[in-house]
Amino acid sequence: MIKPYDYQQKLIDETRRKLAEGNQGVLIVSPAGSGKSIVISEIARLTTLRGGRVLFIVHRQELVNQITESFKKQDVDLTKCTILTVGKVPGRFNKIPKPSLIITDESHHSRANTYQKIYEYYSDVPRLGFTATPWRMNGKGFKDIYPAMVEGPTVKWLIEHKKLAPYDYFSVNLADAGKLHFSGSGDFSNKSIEDALGKTIFGDVIKTWKKIANGRKTILYAHSRKYSAQIAQKFCDAGIKAVHCDSKTPAKERETIMSDFKAGKIKILCNVDLISEGFNVPDCSCVVMLRPTASLVLDVQQSMRCMRYMPDKRAVIIDHVGNCYRHGVPITPRKWTLEDRKRKKRRKATDVNYPIKTCPSCFSVVPAQCRVCPVCGAEIPIEKSGMKEERDAKIVKLNQFKFVTDYKKTRYAQMNPNEAKTVEDLYAIAKARGYKPGWAYVQAKKRGMMK
């Protein structure tokens, strides 16, 4: 049996207190990689120890297998547990024993109809939900499902206390955000992502990986099966062992791929939405993001997949699609709520939410108010804040700071100066980033736009 850490025990105690107060449902929110499976397993153990029965539901079979192993390690009485994917439960209402507690993992999915059917059938049974991101794109909250919420520690705290790995975040934007368009689901359409990425970026992806993360065990997220398979093949052509895997991959083949990746036989695992929730490979130290998304849930789940703690590990996150400008970085503070969020006017894909500028010495992206770079220690002159950006304009390193969210929303803030086609574009970039107009003049002279 594994003894919970103090912060995990605090979550357990607070959850039990909320239930004792009469709350029908409690939502437990704790960051990805914080060890929610230990908390879930310990609550299940305590429930079955007192003669209760647990119904555990989740949306993927891989997570069923994973929690079953966690329950075994925690000495949970499995004879008093029913562990099923959500789709199988309604067909077994008359076959499975009535639970005394329902536990839902990845419960940001729990507004879906199948979950609602289960909760309605067992309307008198207390329920717990676990998630790192209680957020839905349509703004709908969870108050009617979980009247109470318990929050775990922040990502920053977990890093400082060696429960998550520290990281370096690189924005290496290869996508033309102006070509991204929303689909009916609320996220960017695959067709527009194809247009935004173009057909010639594979070499840049491989070049960047070799420069920043060469040799690291890596998970790469793509937007389509075709694209994922193509980039895997390109890595193989470059002599780097990479394999594509998705939900359509036959189960046995998928298990072999996962096993080989964990064993180090595969260096880069390319996938489409498969490796996000619940996947645990502690020595994976790099994530490559090639899928732009408007979903905070998807961004958090994917970007933090390389941050499982190991001694002396420092993770690398390579964002090729500008997701950090939409959602921030892993340690960006989040204010979660159970209430409905007032739906704002849909943002443009080119909108930027964080005030940033580039250090002219090391090219790290730092807060706009910085006068000394927190990464390299160099002074950042107000009048020369962007003078050398073009030397390696594609790669910027995001320092782990708290962003402010009142930044002017304009596509020019994230446009690479090398992409500017006119003098007006350069002046717009300078204005958006807080540079002096002289920066645009110097850049224009260098490019031959002005005589």
C-alpha positions in Angstrom: 0.0 0.0 0.0 1.2 3.5 -0.9 1.0 6.2 1.8 -0.4 9.4 0.3 1.7 12.5 0.5 0.5 15.2 2.9 -1.2 17.2 0.1 -2.9 14.1 -1.2 -4.1 13.2 2.3 -5.4 16.8 2.7 -7.5 16.3 -0.5 -8.9 13.0 0.9 -9.8 14.5 4.2 -11.4 17.6 2.7 -13.4 15.4 0.3 -14.7 13.2 3.0 -15.6 16.3 5.0 -17.6 17.7 2.1 -19.5 14.5 1.7 -20.2 14.4 5.5 -21.7 17.9 5.2 -24.3 16.4 2.9 -23.1 17.4 -0.5 -24.3 14.9 -3.1 -21.3 15.4 -5.3 -17.8 16.7 -4.8 -15.4 17.7 -7.6 -11.7 17.2 -6.8 -9.4 19.4 -8.9 -5.7 18.7 -8.9 -3.1 19.3 -11.7 -2.1 16.6 -14.2 0.7 14.5 -12.7 -0.2 15.3 -9.1 -1.1 11.7 -8.3 -4.9 11.7 -8.5 -4.8 7.9 -8.9 -3.4 7.6 -5.3 -6.2 9.8 -4.0 -8.8 7.9 -5.9 -7.5 4.5 -4.8 -7.3 5.5 -1.1 -10.8 6.8 -1.1 -11.9 3.5 -2.8 -10.0 1.6 -0.2 -11.6 3.4 2.7 -15.0 3.0 1.2 -14.7 -0.8 0.7 -13.0 -1.2 4.0 -16.2 0.0 5.6 -18.3 -2.4 3.6 -19.3 0.1 0.8 -19.3 -0.6 -2.9 -17.6 1.6 -5.5 -18.6 2.2 -9.1 -15.6 3.7 -11.0 -16.3 5.0 -14.5 -14.0 6.5 -17.1 -14.2 7.1 -20.8 -11.3 4.9 -22.1 -10.3 1.2 -21.7 -6.7 2.1 -21.1 -7.7 4.1 -18.0 -9.8 1.1 -16.7 -6.7 -1.1 -16.8 -4.6 1.7 -15.2 -6.9 2.3 -12.2 -7.4 -1.4 -11.7 -3.6 -1.7 -11.2 -3.7 1.3 -8.8 -6.5 -0.3 -6.8 -4.5 -3.5 -6.4 -1.4 -1.6 -5.2 -3.5 0.3 -2.7 -5.1 -3.0 -1.3 -8.6 -2.0 -2.5 -11.1 -4.8 -2.1 -11.8 -5.4 -5.8 -14.7 -7.7 -5.0 -16.6 -4.6 -3.9 -15.6 -2.5 -7.0 -17.1 -2.2 -10.4 -14.7 -0.6 -12.9 -16.1 0.2 -16.3 -15.9 2.5 -19.3 -18.9 4.9 -19.2 -20.5 3.4 -22.3 -20.9 0.0 -20.7 -22.6 1.0 -17.5 -26.2 1.7 -18.7 -26.5 -1.7 -20.3 -25.6 -3.3 -17.0 -27.8 -1.4 -14.6 -29.7 -4.6 -13.7 -26.5 -6.7 -13.4 -24.1 -4.7 -11.3 -24.6 -4.3 -7.5 -25.8 -0.9 -6.5 -22.8 1.3 -5.4 -22.6 3.4 -2.3 -20.1 5.7 -4.1 -19.6 6.6 -7.7 -16.2 7.9 -8.7 -15.7 9.5 -12.1 -12.2 10.1 -13.5 -11.5 12.8 -16.0 -14.8 14.3 -15.0 -14.6 17.3 -17.3 -16.4 14.8 -19.6 -19.2 14.3 -17.1 -21.7 16.6 -18.8 -22.1 14.1 -21.6 -25.4 12.3 -21.9 -24.1 8.9 -21.0 -22.7 10.1 -17.7 -25.9 12.0 -17.0 -27.9 8.8 -17.5 -25.8 7.0 -14.9 -26.1 9.8 -12.4 -29.9 10.0 -12.9 -30.2 6.2 -12.4 -28.2 6.3 -9.2 -29.6 9.7 -8.1 -29.4 8.9 -4.4 -25.7 7.7 -4.6 -23.0 10.2 -3.7 -20.5 10.9 -6.4 -16.9 12.1 -6.7 -15.3 13.6 -9.8 -11.6 14.0 -10.5 -10.1 16.3 -13.1 -7.2 18.7 -13.6 -9.3 21.0 -15.7 -13.0 21.6 -14.8 -13.6 23.6 -17.9 -15.8 23.1 -21.0 -15.6 25.1 -24.3 -19.4 25.9 -24.1 -19.0 27.6 -20.8 -21.3 25.1 -19.0 -20.4 24.6 -15.3 -20.6 21.5 -13.1 -22.6 22.9 -10.1 -25.6 20.7 -10.7 -23.4 17.6 -10.8 -21.0 18.5 -8.1 -22.3 21.0 -5.6 -18.9 21.3 -3.9 -15.3 21.5 -5.1 -12.0 20.7 -3.4 -8.8 22.0 -5.0 -5.3 20.6 -4.7 -2.0 22.4 -4.9 -0.9 24.5 -7.9 1.5 23.4 -10.6 4.0 25.9 -9.2 3.8 24.4 -5.7 4.2 20.9 -7.1 7.3 21.8 -9.0 8.8 23.6 -6.0 8.2 20.6 -3.8 9.6 18.1 -6.4 6.3 16.5 -7.2 6.3 17.7 -10.9 9.3 18.3 -13.1 10.4 21.8 -13.9 10.3 22.6 -17.6 11.5 24.9 -20.3 8.9 26.0 -22.8 9.9 26.9 -26.3 7.6 28.7 -28.7 8.7 27.7 -32.2 5.6 28.8 -34.1 5.3 27.2 -37.6 1.6 27.7 -37.9 -0.1 30.6 -39.7 -2.8 31.4 -37.1 -4.6 33.6 -39.6 -5.7 30.5 -41.5 -7.2 28.8 -38.5 -11.0 28.6 -38.4 -13.5 27.1 -35.9 -15.5 24.0 -36.5 -19.0 23.2 -35.1 -17.3 21.6 -32.1 -15.8 24.9 -31.0 -12.2 23.9 -31.8 -10.2 24.5 -34.9 -11.2 22.4 -37.9 -8.7 19.9 -39.3 -8.9 21.5 -42.7 -7.9 24.9 -41.4 -5.1 23.3 -39.4 -3.8 21.7 -42.5 -3.9 25.1 -44.2 -2.2 26.8 -41.3 0.7 24.3 -41.0 1.2 23.9 -44.7 3.2 21.0 -46.3 6.8 22.0 -45.8 7.2 22.2 -42.0 8.4 18.6 -41.4 12.1 19.6 -41.8 11.6 22.5 -39.3 10.0 20.2 -36.7 12.9 17.7 -36.9 15.5 20.4 -37.0 14.0 22.0 -33.9 13.7 18.7 -32.0 17.4 17.9 -32.7 18.4 21.4 -31.5 16.4 21.6 -28.4 15.5 18.0 -27.4 17.8 15.6 -29.2 17.7 12.1 -27.7 14.8 12.8 -25.3 11.9 10.4 -25.1 9.1 12.4 -26.7 5.4 12.5 -27.2 4.2 14.4 -30.3 0.6 15.6 -30.7 -0.8 16.0 -34.2 -4.3 16.9 -35.4 -4.9 14.0 -37.8 -3.9 10.4 -38.3 -2.5 11.2 -41.7 -0.4 14.0 -40.4 0.8 12.0 -37.4 1.9 9.1 -39.6 3.7 11.4 -42.0 5.7 13.1 -39.3 6.6 9.8 -37.7 7.9 8.6 -41.1 9.9 11.8 -41.5 11.6 11.2 -38.2 12.4 7.6 -39.2 13.8 8.8 -42.5 16.1 11.1 -40.4 17.3 8.1 -38.4 15.1 8.7 -35.3 12.9 5.9 -34.2 9.3 7.2 -34.3 5.9 5.4 -34.4 2.4 6.6 -35.0 -0.5 5.4 -32.8 -4.1 6.4 -32.5 -7.5 5.1 -31.3 -7.9 3.2 -34.6 -4.7 1.3 -34.1 -5.6 -2.4 -33.2 -5.5 -2.9 -29.4 -2.7 -5.5 -29.4 -0.5 -3.4 -31.7 -1.3 -0.3 -29.5 -0.2 -2.2 -26.4 3.0 -3.3 -28.0 3.7 0.3 -29.1 3.1 1.7 -25.6 5.2 -1.0 -24.1 8.1 -0.4 -26.5 7.9 3.4 -25.9 8.0 2.9 -22.1 11.0 0.5 -22.6 12.9 3.1 -24.7 12.7 1.1 -28.0 10.7 4.0 -29.5 12.1 7.5 -29.2 9.2 9.6 -30.5 5.5 8.6 -30.1 3.3 10.4 -32.6 -0.4 10.4 -31.8 -3.8 12.0 -32.2 -5.5 12.7 -28.8 -4.6 9.3 -27.5 -1.8 10.1 -25.2 -3.3 12.8 -22.9 -5.4 11.9 -19.9 -4.0 9.4 -17.5 -0.9 8.3 -19.5 2.1 7.9 -17.2 5.7 7.5 -18.5 7.9 9.3 -15.9 11.0 9.3 -18.1 9.3 11.0 -21.0 10.9 14.4 -20.9 9.6 16.2 -24.0 6.4 17.1 -25.7 6.0 18.4 -29.2 2.8 20.2 -29.9 1.7 20.3 -33.5 -2.1 20.6 -32.9 -3.4 24.1 -32.3 -6.4 24.1 -30.0 -8.9 26.5 -28.5 -9.5 23.9 -25.7 -7.8 24.7 -22.4 -8.4 21.1 -21.3 -6.6 19.7 -24.3 -3.7 22.1 -24.0 -3.1 21.5 -20.3 -3.4 17.7 -20.6 -1.0 17.5 -23.6 1.6 20.2 -22.6 2.1 18.7 -19.1 2.4 15.1 -20.3 6.2 15.3 -20.0 6.3 16.7 -16.5 6.0 13.6 -14.4 8.7 13.9 -11.7 12.0 12.2 -11.7 15.2 13.3 -9.9 17.3 15.7 -12.0 14.7 15.8 -14.8 13.9 19.0 -16.6 11.2 18.7 -19.2 11.1 20.4 -22.6 7.9 21.6 -24.2 8.1 22.6 -27.9 5.0 24.5 -29.0 4.9 24.8 -32.8 1.4 26.1 -33.0 1.2 29.1 -30.6 -1.0 27.4 -27.9 0.9 29.2 -25.2 -0.4 32.5 -26.5 -4.0 31.2 -26.2 -3.7 29.4 -22.9 -0.5 30.4 -21.1 2.1 27.9 -19.8 1.8 25.1 -17.3 2.3 27.3 -14.2 -0.1 30.0 -15.3 -2.5 30.4 -12.3 -6.0 29.2 -13.0 -9.2 30.2 -11.2 -11.6 27.3 -11.4 -15.3 27.5 -10.7 -18.3 25.2 -10.7 -20.6 27.9 -12.0 -21.4 28.5 -15.6 -18.9 30.8 -17.3 -20.4 33.7 -19.2 -19.7 32.9 -22.8 -17.6 35.6 -24.3 -17.5 36.5 -28.0 -15.5 33.8 -29.7 -11.8 34.8 -29.9 -9.9 34.8 -33.1 -7.2 32.3 -33.5 -4.7 35.1 -33.8 -5.7 36.7 -30.4 -2.9 36.9 -27.9 -3.6 37.0 -24.1 -0.2 37.6 -22.5 2.2 40.6 -22.4 5.5 39.4 -23.6 8.7 40.6 -25.3 11.9 38.9 -26.4 15.3 39.2 -24.6 17.7 40.6 -27.3 20.5 38.4 -25.7 19.1 34.9 -25.2 15.8 35.2 -27.1 13.8 34.0 -24.1 10.2 35.4 -23.9 9.9 37.4 -20.8 7.1 39.6 -19.2 6.7 42.9 -20.9 7.6 44.9 -17.8 11.0 43.2 -17.4 14.1 45.4 -17.6 16.5 42.5 -16.7 16.1 39.1 -18.3 15.3 36.5 -15.6 16.8 33.8 -17.7 20.3 35.1 -18.7 20.5 38.2 -16.5 21.1 40.6 -19.4 19.7 44.1 -19.3 16.8 44.7 -21.7 17.1 48.3 -22.9 13.7 49.9 -23.5 14.7 51.3 -26.9 16.4 48.1 -28.1 14.1 45.4 -26.8 13.7 43.6 -30.1 16.7 44.7 -32.2 18.2 41.2 -32.6 15.0 39.1 -32.8 15.5 38.2 -36.5 18.8 36.3 -35.8 16.7 33.3 -34.7 13.2 34.6 -34.8 11.5 31.3 -34.8 12.7 30.1 -31.4 11.7 31.8 -28.2 11.9 30.4 -24.7 9.1 31.1 -22.4 10.3 31.7 -18.8 8.2 30.3 -16.0 6.5 33.5 -14.9 3.0 34.7 -14.1 1.5 36.3 -17.2 -0.9 39.2 -17.0 -4.0 38.7 -19.0 -4.9 42.3 -20.2 -2.6 42.2 -23.2 -3.7 43.9 -26.5 -5.2 41.2 -28.6 -3.6 41.4 -32.0 -2.0 38.9 -34.3 1.1 41.1 -34.7 2.2 40.3 -31.2 2.9 36.6 -32.2 4.0 37.3 -35.7 7.6 36.5 -36.5 9.4 39.6 -37.8 10.6 37.4 -40.7 7.0 37.0 -41.8 6.5 40.8 -42.1 5.8 41.7 -45.8 5.6 45.4 -45.5 7.0 48.3 -43.5 3.5 48.7 -42.0 3.7 45.1 -40.7 6.9 45.9 -38.9 5.5 49.0 -37.3 2.4 47.0 -36.2 4.7 44.3 -34.6 6.6 47.0 -32.8 3.4 48.6 -31.5 1.9 45.3 -30.4 5.0 44.2 -28.5 5.8 47.6 -26.9 8.9 48.2 -29.0 10.0 51.7 -29.9 9.3 52.7 -33.5 13.0 52.8 -34.2 13.0 49.0 -34.0 10.8 48.8 -37.1 12.9 51.3 -38.9 16.1 49.3 -38.4 14.4 46.1 -39.3 13.0 47.6 -42.5 16.5 49.0 -43.5 18.1 45.6 -43.0 15.5 43.9 -45.2 15.8 46.5 -48.0 12.3 47.8 -47.5 13.5 51.3 -47.0 16.4 53.2 -48.6 
